[in-house]
Amino acid sequence: MGSALTFVAAQNGNRLRLVGTPVDQDIVDACRRDGRHPKLEQPFPAGTDFYYCGQWQDAVRGADFVIGAVSSFGVDWFLQDILMNMDPSVPVLSAAKGLTDLEDGTLISYPEYWERALREKGIQRHIYALGGPGTAAEIMQHDHTHVALCGQDPEVLRMMKKALQTSWFHISLTHDANGLESAVAIKNAYALGVAMAIGYAHVQDGGQERPHYNSQAAVFYQAAKEMVKVLQLQQADFDSALIGIGDLYVTVTGARTRKIGILLGEGKTYDEAQEILGGLTLESVVVVRRLAKAMAVKAEKGLVDLAEFPLLAYVMDVLENGAAKDLPWDKFTFENL
């Protein structure tokens, strides 16, 4: 996603400096040699510069703002190596999608996680975030999408919007950082459930790969229902929740989560699915486990009824036990009489 956003920012005449993580040396080598990311087909916009991890301070010098597009597995590295050592006056926009669960069952976004850790070190910094539906490949192809930027200072948000908004990359602004970040994170967990239903249907078809739109829609309903319940607990605004539902749709139809969900639904174990996918970074699995753990703590406190989250329970069961079975359809139905 960090690479894809350069195609957005370049439209507005921004000078772009891409910095790799500690595990990206070979990727930076390829970018410098070929002018494109080895996993992406399109070359980077002209004028994009590439930096190794150890050169990040040179890259940040003079920047209007920094975009942190790390995965869940890079959150602590970004905190310890970058945020702890960066000038607090340089604005930071996070494109990471995930949540951290605390011991008391509270779910917090990565920006809040970073801000808390920085405050403990006496560093005051507010971190902004980007959330919404957008696969890297389609962003690069200028496919229309609608995302939101969230954070505290409206002038900083407007500055970031001016730098990133294009004729196809449409941006809303909100102060609802907790709601927006929660929505675009937990959608990964529920997209996994919809994708598992697709894989299970393939098995019932004898290996045929028919789309099964009816069953996808039925599970999508339950996914959206459970997402809304979680987002109510997170006190998310209405618009933030709906952007999360849009992101759920994109993730079900074309992202990495769809691939592993289908494999799990077909009966593969998590380890087998990862091996087939070549070790792809899978945010959905991290979110499922953290969300399930947090909801269990909330249930012990009497704050939620776990019976209202049958899809989350199903996904956790498949992840932990590796035995896909038909979904608990009867638990998805209701009587509003």
Secondary structure, DSSP 4 states (H G I P E B T S, - for coil): -HHHHHHHHGGGT---EEE--TT-HHHHHHHHHHSS-TT-SSPPPTT-EEE-GGGHHHHHTT-S-EEE---GGGHHHIIIIIGGGS-TTS-EEE----EEE-TTS-EEEHHHHHHHHHHHTT-----EEEESS--HHHHHTT--EEEEEE-S-HHHHHHHHHHH--SSEEEEEES-HHHHHHHHHHHHHHHHHHHHHHHHHHHHTTS-----HHHHHHHHHHHHHHHHHHHHHTT--HHHHHHHHHHHHHHHHHSHHHHHHHHHHTT--HHHHHHHTTS---HHHHHHHHHHHHHHHHHHTTS--GGG-HHHHHHHHHHHH-------GGGG-----
